[in-house]
């Protein structure tokens, strides 16, 4: 899995980069066929936004989450993506 991390109006520190990588390892444990991940971290005044697009085998999954804290925004984003990836995995296994 290749993770492309971009920041708008925020500097991507090594702590943020490591945090994102450890959180996306959770998704990789649930579904192995994730090829690319594009993550954008954005700051607008007090609003912290994390958004991501995953390229799965045969499908793209997109999610975004807003919060006052960047780490909480990343956690919420991972929760949303996790639900979508598990749903996609169940659809594949039913067929």
N, C-alpha and C positions, 0 to 999 in steps of 0.2 A: 504494500500500500504506500503510495506516494502522497505526502501531505504538502500542499502549497499554502503557505501562511502569508497573508497580506494585512497591513495595518493602515487605516486611514485616520489621520490626526492622532495616531498613537504609535509609540515606538515599541517594536516587538523585542522584548528583552529575552534573555535566555530562560528566565523563570516562566514567562508566558509560553514560550515555545515548548519547554519541557512539559508544562501542564497540559497543553493541547495534545501533545504526543501521547502522554499517559492516558488521557481520557479517550482518545481515538483507538487505543489498544483494546479498550472494552468492546467497541463495536467490531473490531476485527475478530475477537473471540466468538462473537455471535454469528458472524457471516464472513467467510473467507474470500468471497469473490468481489471485494472492493478494490478497484484498480486505482482511481485517483480521487483525492479529496481537495477541494478548494475552500479555504477558510478565510473570511474577511472579518477583521475586528475593527470596529468603528466607534469613535467617540464624538458625540455632539452635545456640547454643554455638559449636562449631568447625566445624559442618557448614554449608556454603554450598550452596544449592539454587537452580537456575534451571529454570523450567518455562514452557512456551509452548503456546498453542493457535492454530493457523492456520485461517482459513476460506478454503478453496480453492473453486473452482467445482464445487459438487456434493458436497463432502466436507469433514470437519473432521480435522485432524491434530493430535495431542497428543504431547508428549514432555517428559521431565523428566531432569535430570542433577544429581548430587551430587558435590561435591569440596571440598577444604580451601580453595581459592582461588576467588573469585567469577569472575575472568576465565577460569579453566580450566573452571569449570562452564558458563559461557556458550559457550565453544568446543565442549565436549562436546555441549551442547544443539543447537548449530547443525549439528554433524555428524550427529546423529540425525535432525533435521528434514530435512536435505539428502537423506539416504537415502530417507526416506519420500516426499518431494516428487518425487524422480526416479522412484521406483517408481510413484507415482500418474500421472506424466506418461507413463511407458511403457505403463501400462494403457490410458490414453486413446488413445495413438497406435496400439495394436494393434487397437482397435475401429474 
